[in-house]
Amino acid sequence: MTIEIPFFRYPHVFAQYRGDVLAAFLKTADRGAYILQDEVREFEEAVAGFTGARHVVGVANGTDGLTLALRAAGIGAGDEVIMASHTYVATAAAVHFNGATPVLVECGADHLMDLDSAAAAITERTKVIVPTQLNGRTCDMAALMELAEARGLMVIEDAAQALGAKFRGRCAGTFGLAGMISLYPAKLLGCLGDGGLVMTNDDAMAEQLRLLRDHGRNAEGEVVAWGVNSRLDTVQAAVLLAKFKHYPAEIARRREIAARYRDGLSGLDDLTLPPDEGDHFDVYQNYEVEAGRRDELRAHLAENGVGTIVQWGGKPVHRLSGLGFESVSLPRTEAIFERCFLLPMNTSLTDDEVDYICEVTRKFYE
Ligand SMILES: Cc1ncc(COP(=O)(O)O)c(C=O)c1O
């Protein structure tokens, strides 16, 4: 019997905690509390408590968060910023819209930034390394911080996909000068639309971010700098606060699903599963696998009702047209993009559904 398992169930974002979310919505709407009201600060404090970040600043979306963090770090024309090409175009756009140049490097077998490739790309213009903490896993942050410190570079994390992911016990987003998290609906912690936040342990950076997101206005409402309008909506913060209570349980469930996939899918020669944990605590925003016969396998899964995707529409950033990366060649990343795809990974999945996906996959290889 075919079971229909879409790649993601958007209605689930609302339905899962419908009562709590509606109550949170009504509480803010009835009060007329829309812009930078208490819930924004309460949500920022809740995330700070959870991650150990000294400051958390809510913004309109993750892309703005990274753009503003780079701006607050002083990045501008003539500067180069190193990032892996296996990331969302938003990581590069955040650099571009500060007038700086994104420099794209390889990812390794774990699909995260390859540090040899990053080291080789450093020039006298390089100012920042932006590791994307992809799929709910961090890079080797000990080695990355060592490289950055040795070369005098800042680190600003694109932790859009990694709220609560840890490396040696420390949370994604708290290693460098700042770290961004996306609260887009399909993310680990999703709101009912766009949202994002920036974490930082640096007081001056936090102050800059608070000014930048609100037209340069300080706590007294006085304009003291140039800024933009990129505030996390109060109603979204209220929804996020209601959902955040369940976040540790949600992470535990994602890790259970990952373990179930590993049990059900190991031993298939053609299929490479995500890396083992070691020093990492992974939160599985995605379950990204590789298969030599990827396109056939995806077609077989689709015929059996299982939705899969290849991240970023199937292309790493340097292969997107019209962005000026035509001369960039990253053979290892390109080889991974011939093979990689995402199996469904979200808290709407039942154990039976995960078992079914494993069974359909095993049948393909029989
Ligand atoms: C790695 C990465 N960077 C940046 C973003 C951008 O975040 P947002 O959609 O909240 O602007 C996303 C998600 O969309 C992402 O996955």
The ligand as a Gaussian input file, in Angstrom:
#p B3LYP/6-31G(d) Opt

LIG

0 1
 C       21.676000      28.193000       5.171000
 C       20.655000      29.291000       5.070000
 N       21.051000      30.576000       5.045000
 C       20.173000      31.580000       4.988000
 C       18.811000      31.361000       4.962000
 C       17.895000      32.519000       4.881000
 O       17.004000      32.643000       5.950000
 P       15.621000      33.399000       5.766000
 O       14.792000      32.614000       4.788000
 O       15.020000      33.418000       7.139000
 O       15.918000      34.757000       5.254000
 C       18.337000      30.032000       4.982000
 C       16.921000      29.671000       4.953000
 O       16.065000      30.109000       4.292000
 C       19.285000      28.977000       5.021000
 O       18.893000      27.697000       5.034000

